[in-house]
Amino acid sequence: MISTIVTAALFMIALGTVLAIILAIANKKLFVYEDPRIEEVDDMLPQAQCGACGTPGCRPFAEAVVAGTKNPSACTVNSPEGNAEIAAYLGVGMGDHEKVVARLACAGGTHVAYTRAKYEGLKSCQAASVVSGGGKGCSWGCLGLGDCADVCDFDAIYMDEHGLPIVIEDKCTACNDCVVVCPKDLFTLMPVSQKLYVACKSLDEGDTAQQECEVACTACEKCVVDAPKGLIEIKNNLAVINYEKYQDFDVDRTPIERCPTGAIVWLDSKLGSTHASKGKEGMKPHRTGSLPIG
């Protein structure tokens, strides 16, 4: 009996020793080195996990910065001082990273856009969009129920008195959440240096478009004529700016000046948006339908 117990004990000791040796060898063979600086850089990041830097989160971004494939300045949520601290710690430059912000391709608030029916239901653009398109005359226009403002974790979007989202550029991190949540696909992430912009997505013909919204693009082509050749063209009744060529031209406010509705705008981070004066003066009071939907 005792000898059996001793034999079992010795067997277990031997087995444990063999397994320990195997694990030690495997640990040595399979060991993956991780640069300790990754942990340090990760601790210096804001942990927003927003993806604005182009990686799935702060940890992957820290790995990319340490590896040299991304610059510290690519984190748009972190403060400039925070990114400078990361750069100093790694002994690298901050890098050039132009600020990117979300922009809304619609200026048709309740004061200028026609509403054919009153939506009654869940206060959500996504919900309203599946019920007769939300009731707005322009099927491409902003529904104004604030899904974009609700989803923004950085308080960079608020709804104005006319039911249009306003992006605070200083707070915007280009996290892409508003782009994803908008059922009308109205938000675009753009570098702040691209100041010429079309604040409309309507594909209706000129008169039809303006009947639904006073500030809609009418495809009159005045902006095309006034802009450098090749910068703006009309596609499907809508002015489209070729941003691939934007840096090749000396772009100024000239293309917005004769826009009859103010659909072509000039965006400035400090002064806000500038429309053609005629477009502003042409804005008419909001007209509302009476048929409830939802």
C-alpha positions as CSV (number, residue, x, y, z in Angstrom):
1,M,0.0,0.0,0.0
2,I,2.7,2.4,1.0
3,S,4.9,1.4,-2.0
4,T,1.9,2.2,-4.3
5,I,1.5,5.6,-2.8
6,V,5.2,6.3,-3.1
7,T,5.2,5.1,-6.7
8,A,2.3,7.4,-7.5
9,A,3.9,10.4,-5.8
10,L,7.2,9.8,-7.7
11,F,5.3,9.5,-11.0
12,M,3.5,12.8,-10.4
13,I,6.8,14.5,-9.5
14,A,8.4,13.2,-12.6
15,L,5.4,14.2,-14.8
16,G,5.4,17.6,-13.2
17,T,9.1,18.0,-13.9
18,V,8.7,16.9,-17.5
19,L,5.8,19.3,-18.1
20,A,7.6,22.2,-16.5
21,I,10.6,21.6,-18.8
22,I,8.3,21.4,-21.8
23,L,6.6,24.7,-20.8
24,A,9.9,26.4,-20.2
25,I,11.1,25.3,-23.7
26,A,7.8,26.4,-25.3
27,N,7.9,29.7,-23.5
28,K,11.4,30.4,-24.8
29,K,10.6,29.3,-28.4
30,L,7.2,31.0,-28.6
31,F,8.1,34.2,-26.7
32,V,7.1,37.4,-28.6
33,Y,9.0,40.5,-27.5
34,E,6.9,43.6,-26.9
35,D,8.6,46.9,-26.7
36,P,8.0,48.3,-23.1
37,R,7.5,51.8,-24.6
38,I,4.1,50.7,-26.0
39,E,2.7,50.5,-22.5
40,E,4.1,53.9,-21.7
41,V,2.7,55.5,-24.8
42,D,-0.6,53.9,-24.3
43,D,-0.8,55.4,-20.8
44,M,-0.2,58.9,-22.4
45,L,-3.2,58.5,-24.8
46,P,-6.7,59.7,-23.9
47,Q,-8.2,56.2,-24.1
48,A,-11.2,57.4,-26.2
49,Q,-11.0,54.3,-28.4
50,C,-12.6,56.4,-31.1
51,G,-10.7,55.2,-34.1
52,A,-10.1,58.8,-35.4
53,C,-6.4,58.0,-35.8
54,G,-7.1,55.2,-38.2
55,T,-6.5,52.3,-35.8
56,P,-9.1,50.3,-33.8
57,G,-8.1,52.0,-30.6
58,C,-5.5,53.6,-28.4
59,R,-3.4,50.4,-27.9
60,P,-3.0,49.7,-31.6
61,F,-2.2,53.4,-32.1
62,A,0.5,53.2,-29.4
63,E,2.0,50.2,-31.2
64,A,2.0,52.0,-34.5
65,V,3.6,55.2,-33.1
66,V,6.4,53.1,-31.4
67,A,6.9,51.2,-34.7
68,G,7.2,54.5,-36.5
69,T,4.3,53.9,-38.9
70,K,2.2,56.7,-37.4
71,N,3.0,60.1,-36.0
72,P,2.0,61.2,-32.5
73,S,0.0,64.1,-34.0
74,A,-2.3,61.6,-35.7
75,C,-4.2,61.3,-32.4
76,T,-6.7,64.2,-32.8
77,V,-8.3,63.6,-29.4
78,N,-5.2,64.1,-27.4
79,S,-4.1,67.6,-26.6
80,P,-1.1,69.1,-28.6
81,E,0.8,69.1,-25.3
82,G,0.0,65.4,-24.8
83,N,1.2,64.5,-28.3
84,A,4.3,66.6,-27.7
85,E,5.0,64.5,-24.6
86,I,4.7,61.3,-26.6
87,A,7.1,62.7,-29.2
88,A,9.6,63.8,-26.6
89,Y,9.4,60.4,-24.8
90,L,10.1,58.5,-28.1
91,G,12.6,61.0,-29.4
92,V,10.7,61.6,-32.6
93,G,9.0,64.5,-34.3
94,M,5.3,65.3,-33.8
95,G,4.7,64.9,-37.5
96,D,2.5,66.8,-39.8
97,H,-1.2,66.0,-39.5
98,E,-3.8,68.3,-40.9
99,K,-7.0,68.6,-38.8
100,V,-9.9,66.8,-40.3
101,V,-13.5,67.6,-39.3
102,A,-17.0,66.5,-40.1
103,R,-19.0,68.6,-42.5
104,L,-22.7,68.5,-43.3
105,A,-23.9,68.6,-46.9
106,C,-27.2,70.3,-46.1
107,A,-28.3,73.9,-45.1
108,G,-32.0,73.2,-45.3
109,G,-33.2,74.0,-41.8
110,T,-36.8,74.5,-40.8
111,H,-36.6,78.2,-41.9
112,V,-35.9,77.4,-45.6
113,A,-36.9,73.8,-46.3
114,Y,-40.4,72.5,-47.0
115,T,-41.9,69.8,-44.8
116,R,-44.7,67.9,-46.5
117,A,-45.8,65.9,-43.4
118,K,-45.2,66.0,-39.7
119,Y,-43.4,63.0,-38.4
120,E,-44.7,61.6,-35.1
121,G,-42.7,58.8,-33.5
122,L,-39.3,57.9,-32.0
123,K,-37.1,61.0,-32.0
124,S,-34.5,59.5,-34.2
125,C,-33.4,60.3,-37.8
126,Q,-32.9,56.6,-38.5
127,A,-36.5,55.8,-37.3
128,A,-38.0,58.8,-39.2
129,S,-36.1,57.9,-42.4
130,V,-38.0,54.6,-42.8
131,V,-41.4,56.3,-42.4
132,S,-42.0,58.0,-45.8
133,G,-38.5,59.4,-45.6
134,G,-39.2,61.5,-42.5
135,G,-41.7,63.9,-44.1
136,K,-39.3,66.4,-45.5
137,G,-39.9,67.6,-49.0
138,C,-36.3,67.1,-50.0
139,S,-35.6,63.4,-49.7
140,W,-31.9,64.1,-49.5
141,G,-32.1,66.7,-46.7
142,C,-31.3,66.6,-43.0
143,L,-34.2,65.4,-40.8
144,G,-33.0,67.4,-37.8
145,L,-33.7,64.8,-35.0
146,G,-30.2,64.9,-33.7
147,D,-28.8,61.3,-34.1
148,C,-25.4,62.8,-34.9
149,A,-25.4,65.0,-31.8
150,D,-26.5,62.1,-29.6
151,V,-23.7,59.8,-30.9
152,C,-20.9,62.3,-30.6
153,D,-18.9,61.5,-27.5
154,F,-16.9,64.8,-27.7
155,D,-19.9,67.3,-27.6
156,A,-18.7,68.5,-31.0
157,I,-22.2,68.7,-32.5
158,Y,-25.3,70.6,-31.4
159,M,-28.7,71.3,-33.0
160,D,-29.4,74.9,-33.9
161,E,-32.8,76.6,-33.7
162,H,-33.6,75.5,-37.2
163,G,-33.0,71.8,-36.6
164,L,-29.6,71.6,-38.3
165,P,-26.5,70.1,-36.7
166,I,-23.7,72.5,-36.1
167,V,-20.2,71.0,-35.9
168,I,-17.8,72.7,-33.5
169,E,-14.5,72.2,-35.4
170,D,-12.3,72.8,-32.3
171,K,-14.0,69.8,-30.6
172,C,-14.4,67.6,-33.6
173,T,-12.0,64.6,-33.6
174,A,-13.1,63.1,-37.0
175,C,-14.1,59.9,-35.2
176,N,-16.5,59.1,-38.0
177,D,-19.5,58.3,-35.7
178,C,-21.7,61.0,-37.2
179,V,-20.9,59.8,-40.7
180,V,-22.0,56.3,-39.8
181,V,-25.2,57.2,-38.0
182,C,-26.7,59.7,-40.5
183,P,-29.3,57.8,-42.5
184,K,-29.1,60.4,-45.3
185,D,-25.3,60.1,-45.6
186,L,-24.8,63.8,-45.2
187,F,-21.6,64.0,-43.2
188,T,-18.2,63.9,-44.7
189,L,-14.7,64.0,-43.1
190,M,-12.6,66.7,-44.7
191,P,-9.3,68.5,-44.1
192,V,-9.9,72.0,-42.8
193,S,-7.8,73.4,-45.7
194,Q,-10.6,72.5,-48.2
195,K,-12.8,75.5,-47.6
196,L,-14.9,75.5,-50.8
197,Y,-17.9,73.2,-50.1
198,V,-21.3,72.3,-51.5
199,A,-23.9,72.3,-48.7
200,C,-26.4,70.3,-50.6
201,K,-27.0,66.7,-51.8
202,S,-30.2,67.1,-53.7
203,L,-30.3,65.5,-57.1
204,D,-33.6,67.1,-58.2
205,E,-33.6,69.4,-61.2
206,G,-33.2,73.2,-60.5
207,D,-36.8,74.4,-60.1
208,T,-37.9,71.2,-58.4
209,A,-35.1,71.3,-56.0
210,Q,-35.8,75.0,-55.1
211,Q,-39.4,74.3,-54.6
212,E,-38.5,71.9,-51.7
213,C,-35.6,74.0,-50.3
214,E,-34.7,77.6,-50.8
215,V,-31.0,76.9,-50.4
216,A,-30.7,73.8,-52.7
217,C,-28.2,73.6,-55.5
218,T,-30.1,74.3,-58.8
219,A,-27.2,73.1,-61.1
220,C,-27.1,76.6,-62.7
221,E,-23.4,76.1,-63.4
222,K,-22.4,79.6,-62.3
223,C,-19.9,78.1,-59.8
224,V,-18.5,75.9,-62.5
225,V,-17.8,79.0,-64.7
226,D,-16.3,81.0,-61.9
227,A,-14.1,78.3,-60.5
228,P,-10.7,77.2,-62.0
229,K,-11.3,74.9,-64.9
230,G,-11.8,71.3,-63.7
231,L,-12.4,72.1,-60.1
232,I,-16.2,72.0,-60.1
233,E,-18.6,70.1,-62.4
234,I,-22.3,69.3,-62.5
235,K,-23.2,65.7,-61.9
236,N,-26.8,64.5,-61.7
237,N,-28.0,68.1,-61.2
238,L,-25.6,68.8,-58.3
239,A,-22.3,70.8,-58.2
240,V,-19.4,68.5,-57.3
241,I,-16.0,69.7,-56.2
242,N,-13.0,67.7,-57.4
243,Y,-10.9,67.7,-54.2
244,E,-8.2,65.6,-55.8
245,K,-7.3,68.8,-57.8
246,Y,-8.1,71.2,-55.0
247,Q,-4.4,71.8,-54.1
248,D,-3.5,72.4,-57.7
249,F,-5.5,75.6,-57.9
250,D,-5.4,79.0,-56.1
251,V,-8.9,78.5,-54.7
252,D,-10.7,81.5,-53.3
253,R,-14.3,82.6,-52.6
254,T,-15.1,83.5,-56.2
255,P,-17.2,80.4,-57.0
256,I,-19.7,81.2,-54.2
257,E,-20.3,84.8,-55.2
258,R,-22.9,84.2,-57.9
259,C,-24.6,81.2,-56.4
260,P,-28.3,82.2,-56.5
261,T,-29.3,80.1,-53.5
262,G,-26.1,80.0,-51.3
263,A,-25.7,76.3,-51.8
264,I,-22.0,76.8,-52.5
265,V,-20.2,78.0,-49.3
266,W,-16.8,79.0,-48.1
267,L,-15.9,77.5,-44.8
268,D,-13.6,79.1,-42.3
269,S,-12.7,77.6,-38.9
270,K,-12.8,81.0,-37.3
271,L,-15.5,82.9,-39.3
272,G,-17.8,80.0,-40.0
273,S,-19.5,79.5,-43.3
274,T,-19.9,82.3,-45.9
275,H,-22.7,82.1,-48.5
276,A,-23.4,84.3,-51.5
277,S,-25.3,87.4,-50.2
278,K,-28.0,86.9,-52.7
279,G,-28.5,83.4,-51.4
280,K,-28.9,84.6,-47.8
281,E,-31.4,87.3,-48.8
282,G,-33.4,84.8,-50.8
283,M,-34.2,82.6,-47.9
284,K,-37.9,82.4,-47.3
285,P,-39.9,81.4,-44.2
286,H,-40.4,77.7,-43.5
287,R,-43.5,76.1,-44.9
288,T,-45.0,73.1,-43.2
289,G,-47.4,70.4,-44.3
290,S,-50.2,69.0,-42.0
291,L,-50.4,65.3,-42.6
292,P,-48.9,63.4,-39.6
293,I,-46.9,60.3,-40.4
294,G,-45.4,57.7,-38.1
